[in-house]
Amino acid sequence: MKLLLRWLAAAAAVAAATYFLPGIRLEGGIDQLLVVALILGLVNALVRPVLKWLSCGIIFLTLGLFLLVINAALLLFAAWISQRVGIGFYVDGFAPALIGSVIISLVSYLISLVFTDDR
């Protein structure tokens, strides 16, 4: 159940980013949005730890700000993968990816605060 809620929260966060940023577009319906959220979750689960490990020195020197660059790169990578599997998810460059990754992170965090289990 927790995994399903995280997936839906990621889908809502991607929807918010596509709504607020003209540089991020999704062509399709809710099913396309759910697949993009799944791709983004898999990219974050599989690629992000490797990138963080490889760039730990830069992350340390920039006091963690390089994590924003990693998140933007992962959003661009997720858009690239989405296009390769036939889903119309487009990110028009690094600046929209950077702002979009911040929006996705914030919306996901806020949704997770609402649905946290205090047990």
QUIVENPE-V123230 format. One record per residue. RES is the residue in three letters. SS is DSSP state (H for helix, E for strand, C for the rest). PHI is phi in degrees with one decimal (999 if undefined). OMEGA is omega as a letter, one per 30 degrees, with the letter a starting at -180 (NA if undefined). Layout:
<<RES;SS;PHI;OMEGA> <RES;SS;PHI;OMEGA>>
//
This chain:
<<MET;C;999;a> <LYS;H;-64.1;l> <LEU;H;-65.4;l> <LEU;H;-64.1;l> <LEU;H;-65.6;l> <ARG;H;-65.0;l> <TRP;H;-64.8;l> <LEU;H;-67.2;l> <ALA;H;-65.8;l> <ALA;H;-65.2;l> <ALA;H;-64.8;l> <ALA;H;-64.7;l> <ALA;H;-67.6;l> <VAL;H;-65.4;l> <ALA;H;-62.2;l> <ALA;H;-64.3;l> <ALA;H;-65.0;l> <THR;H;-69.6;l> <TYR;H;-75.2;a> <PHE;H;-87.3;a> <LEU;C;-112.5;l> <PRO;C;-71.8;a> <GLY;C;-84.0;l> <ILE;E;-122.9;a> <ARG;E;-128.6;l> <LEU;E;-131.0;l> <GLU;E;-99.9;a> <GLY;C;143.2;a> <GLY;C;-99.9;a> <ILE;H;-66.2;l> <ASP;H;-65.9;l> <GLN;H;-65.5;l> <LEU;H;-62.7;l> <LEU;H;-66.3;l> <VAL;H;-68.8;l> <VAL;H;-62.9;l> <ALA;H;-63.4;l> <LEU;H;-65.3;l> <ILE;H;-62.3;l> <LEU;H;-62.9;l> <GLY;H;-65.2;l> <LEU;H;-66.7;l> <VAL;H;-62.8;l> <ASN;H;-66.5;a> <ALA;H;-78.1;a> <LEU;H;-100.2;a> <VAL;C;-93.9;a> <ARG;H;-58.2;l> <PRO;H;-61.3;l> <VAL;H;-65.9;l> <LEU;H;-63.8;l> <LYS;H;-64.9;l> <TRP;H;-68.1;a> <LEU;H;-67.7;a> <SER;C;-112.2;a> <CYS;H;-61.8;l> <GLY;H;-65.2;l> <ILE;H;-67.4;l> <ILE;H;-62.0;l> <PHE;H;-65.4;a> <LEU;H;-65.7;a> <THR;C;-95.3;l> <LEU;C;57.4;l> <GLY;C;92.0;a> <LEU;C;-67.9;l> <PHE;H;-67.6;l> <LEU;H;-62.5;l> <LEU;H;-64.5;l> <VAL;H;-66.1;l> <ILE;H;-63.1;l> <ASN;H;-62.5;l> <ALA;H;-65.2;l> <ALA;H;-64.4;l> <LEU;H;-68.7;l> <LEU;H;-66.8;l> <LEU;H;-62.6;l> <PHE;H;-66.0;l> <ALA;H;-64.8;l> <ALA;H;-66.2;l> <TRP;H;-62.8;l> <ILE;H;-63.0;a> <SER;H;-59.3;l> <GLN;H;-66.1;a> <ARG;H;-70.0;l> <VAL;C;-96.3;l> <GLY;C;92.0;l> <ILE;C;-107.4;a> <GLY;E;-84.5;l> <PHE;E;-113.3;a> <TYR;E;-124.6;l> <VAL;E;-122.5;a> <ASP;C;-87.5;l> <GLY;C;133.6;a> <PHE;H;-73.2;a> <ALA;H;-62.6;l> <PRO;H;-63.4;l> <ALA;H;-65.1;a> <LEU;H;-65.2;l> <ILE;H;-67.3;l> <GLY;H;-63.8;l> <SER;H;-66.8;l> <VAL;H;-68.2;l> <ILE;H;-62.6;a> <ILE;H;-62.4;l> <SER;H;-63.8;a> <LEU;H;-66.0;a> <VAL;H;-65.8;l> <SER;H;-61.6;l> <TYR;H;-63.7;a> <LEU;H;-64.7;l> <ILE;H;-67.2;l> <SER;H;-66.4;l> <LEU;H;-64.4;a> <VAL;H;-70.5;a> <PHE;C;-103.1;l> <THR;C;-73.2;l> <ASP;C;-104.1;a> <ASP;C;-87.8;a> <ARG;C;-71.1;NA>>
//
